[in-house]
Amino acid sequence: MVRNLSQCFIIVLLVSCVTPRAVAEVYGSGWYGEFQASFGYEDNIARTYKSDTVSDQIASVSIGGGHARKLGKSAQLILSGYLTFTQHDEYVDIDNYSISLGLDYTFQPNASYSASWYNIRLSASDLNYRDSDPREGIFWLADVSANKRLAPGLLWHAGYRYKDLMFSGKSSAEEEADAAFDTSSHEIYVGVDYQFRSAAFIFAEYAFRDGDIVSTISGGRAKNNQGKYDAITMDPVFDAPCSGLCPPGYAYRNEGETNLWTLGVSFPVEVVNVDFTANYFDASSDNGRDYEDWLIRLGMIWTF
């Protein structure tokens, strides 16, 4: 299965590379299309604080597009929509698809080379899972950022993100049972992009997140956990195969703080933009539980 996912991603990448050069420009005015694919590995996909972490390989394909329009000489508005499919090599219950709508507004009050510009991004994604109803809902994202060129080839950005997963179409009883996945968080971040060739970049970002942390723990619900968490939901997704009466895993939600580091490189290959990204997460919840997680990903974007 792992080899099949890898071969699928490589085939998609090769096919895109031999496609005629795109003539549309996302940051002009008019319609555009976009195809994305990625293949990655996550070290602690259950986000457990215990030593029995579980990992998985993840493949994702997304297709969509939108319409970009310049608003005078200093602003631009982009409306977009995407359909995304995500597949896991081992934990197939959390395979999913999502339908997303987004709005992106960029404003640069001064047209000089070193002038700052500002961006507002809003999106909503309807998440649907193969066999994990508690995770389903509408994921909302709001992102406000300021950007500035510090030197030739060196860009700086800083901003604020708000994330919220809201249930949709569930009864009161279902919302109560699935409450561990009803999450929201606030995030501030700062990052740099260094252009070392005509269209190649090295990028890095640090983000500090304050809000809900969800961790799935195997071995059943512990009796002494009552009152230590804001919500508890049965979550057998990551349970090991069992032939007898085995207790299911549970997802626990609690508020806390998370440090996130991102480092990557992006470069063009013919009409495709390829990026290799590494993410590291370090979370500490208010009840004293901690976990670490890292994710590496190879991705590509073809805009047409």
N, C-alpha and C positions, 0 to 999 in steps of 0.2 A: 504493500500500500504506500509506503514512504517513497519507494522508487517511482511508482506511478504518479504521485503528486509532483515529484521533482521533474520527471519527464514532461508532464503537462505544462509546468511553468516554463521550462526551457523551450518547448515547441512554441508556446505563445510569444516568448521573447524573440525567437528567430523569425517567426512569421511577421511580427511587427517591424523588425529591422529591415526587411526587404520590401516593405510597402512604400509606394512613391511618397516623396517628401510632402508633408502637409503644407497647405497654402493658407489655411485659416489661422488667425492669431487671437488667442484668448483675450489678450489685453487691448485689442482693437475694439471696433464696434461691429456687432452682428452675431450670428449664430456660430456655435462651435460644438464639437463632440470630443469625448475623452474616454479612453480605455485604460484601465489600471489593472495590474496583477502583482501579486507578491507571494513570497514563500518565506516562512520564518520558523523560529524555534523559541519556545518559552520555557523557562526553567522551573517556575513554580506557578503553574496555571491555576491551581486551586487557591493560591494566596494563603496557604496554611502557615501557622507559626510553629507547627510541630516539625520534627526531623523527617517525617515520611512525606516529603514533597513529591509532587508528580509533575512531569513535563510532557510536552507534546509538540508536534510539528503542525504548522497551520498554513493553509493556502487560501488565498482570497482573490476574487476576480470582481471587477466593478466596471460598469459601463453607464455612460450618461452624457450630459452636456448641458448647454444653457445658452443664454443670450447676454451679451455684454453691450453696454451702451455708455458712451461718454456723455457726461453732464457738464457742458461748458468746457473750459480749458483746464479745470483743476479737480474734477471729480469723475468717478466712474462707478457704475452699478452693474453687478452681475447677478442674474437669477439662474439657478441651476437645479438639476434633479439627477439622482443616481440610483441604480439598482445594483446591490452588492451581494455576492454569495461567498460564504466563508466555510471552509471544510477543515476538520481536524483529523489527524491520522489515527489517533487512538480513542479519544473521547468524543465519539460521533454524536452523542446526545445534544451537545452544544453547537453542532453545525447549524448555521442560520443564514437567513437572507434578510436584507433591510431595504426599505425604500426611503430615500432621503430627499428633502427639499432644502435649498439654501439661498441665502441672500448675502452678498458681499459688497460693501460700500467702501471705496477708497477716496480720500480727499488730501490734496496737497496744496495748501494755500499759497505757497511760493514755488515758482518753477525753477529756481536756481539749482545748481548741481548738488549743493550740500544741504538743501532745504529738507526739513522733516516732512513726513507724510503719515497719515493716520488711517486706520482700517477698522471697520466694524463688520463682524461676521456673525450671522445667525443661521442656525440649522435645526431641523427636526428629523429624526430617523425612527421609522416604525420597525421595531425588532421582532422577528419571528423565528423561533427555535424549533429544531427537529423534535426534541423530546425534553424540554426544560421550560415548562410554562411559567414557573416563578420568575424567570429572567425576562419575560416578554413585556413590552411596554413602548412608550415613546421616549426616546432619548433627545433631550433639548441641550443645545450648546449656544452660549453667547460668548463672543471673544472680541475684546477691544484692545488695540495695540497702537503704539507709536514707533516709527521707524526713522532711521537717520543714517546717512552715509558718513562714516568717520574718516575715511581715507579712500583713495582709489582702490577698489576691490574689496573694501571692508565695510560691512553693513552691521548696524546694531538695531535691536528691537527689544521692546519691553511691553508687557500688557497684563491683562486680567481676563480670566476665563470663569464662567459659571456653567456647571454641568448638573443635569437633573434627569433622572429616570422616573417617569410617571406612568403608573398603570393605566391601561385603557381597556374598557369592556369587561372588567372583572367585578364580581359581586363584592359586597363588604366582607363576606367570609373569606373569599379568595384573596383579597387585598391583605387581610389580617394574617392569613396563613403564609403569604409570600412576602411579608413585610421586610425581610432581611435584604431584599433586592430593591426596595424603594429608597433610592439613594440620591444625595445631592452633595455638591462640594464647591468651594471657592478656590481659585488658584491664581497666583501671581507668578510671572516668569520673566526671564531676561535671556537674551541669546545673541550670538554673532554669526555672520555668514562671511566667509572669506573666499573671494573669487581668485583662483590661482591659474586659470586658463580662460579662454574666451567665454566658455559656457559651463565650466566646471567649478564646483563649490565644495568647501568644507564647512560644515555647520555644527554648532553646539548650542545647547540650551539647558538652563537650570530652572526648575519650577518648584514652588512650595505650595502644597495643597492642604487645605483645612476642610474637613468634612467627613462624610461617612466612609468607613472601611469595611469591606466584606471579606470574610475568610471562611473557607469550607474545611471542616474537620471530619475525618473518618472516625469510625468506632462508636457511633451513636451519640445521643444527647446526654451530656453529663449532668447529674442532678445538682451539682454545686455551681452550675453556670447561671442559675436563676438570679437576676438582678445585676449580673456583670455585663450584660449586653442590652442594647436597645431593642433588638429583634432577633428571633431565631426561626429558621425555615428549614424543613427537611430537604436535603439536597444530595441524592444518591448518585449524581453524575460521575463522581470520581471514585466510587467504591470499587474495590478489587473484585474479580469474579468470586462467587461464593455459592457452594452447593447446598448449604444448610440454612439455618435461621441466623442470618447475620444482621446486626444493627446497621441502619443506613447512616450516611454522613449527614451533617447539618451545616448550614451556612449561618454565620453569626455576623451581625452588623453592630458596629459601635463607632462613635466619633473618634477622630484622631488626626495626626499630621503625617504627611507623606512628602519625602524628598524625591524628586525625579530628575535624572540626568540623561541627556540625549547627545549622542555624537554620531556624525555621519558624513558621507561624501556623496555628491551628486554630479553626474557627468552625462553628456549626450552620446548616444550610439545611433548614428544616422537620424531617423525621425523619432527615436525613442529616448526619453530621459530616464536614466537608471540611477537608483540610489541604494546605498548600503547603510543601514542605520542600526545602532545599538542603544538600547534603553536600559536603565537601571533604576529600580524602585526600592525605597527604604521607608517602611511605614511603621509608625508607633501609635497604637490606639490608647485611649484614655484609661483603659483597664489594665495597662501594662503589657499587653500582648504585642509582639513585634514580628514582622516578617520582611524578607527580602525577595526580590524577583528580578530577573533580567530577561530581555527579549532581543534577539537579533533578527533582522529582516532584510531580504533583498527584494526590491520593488522596481517597477517600471511604469511609466506614464507615456501614453501616446495621445497627443492632441491633434485633432484634425478639423 
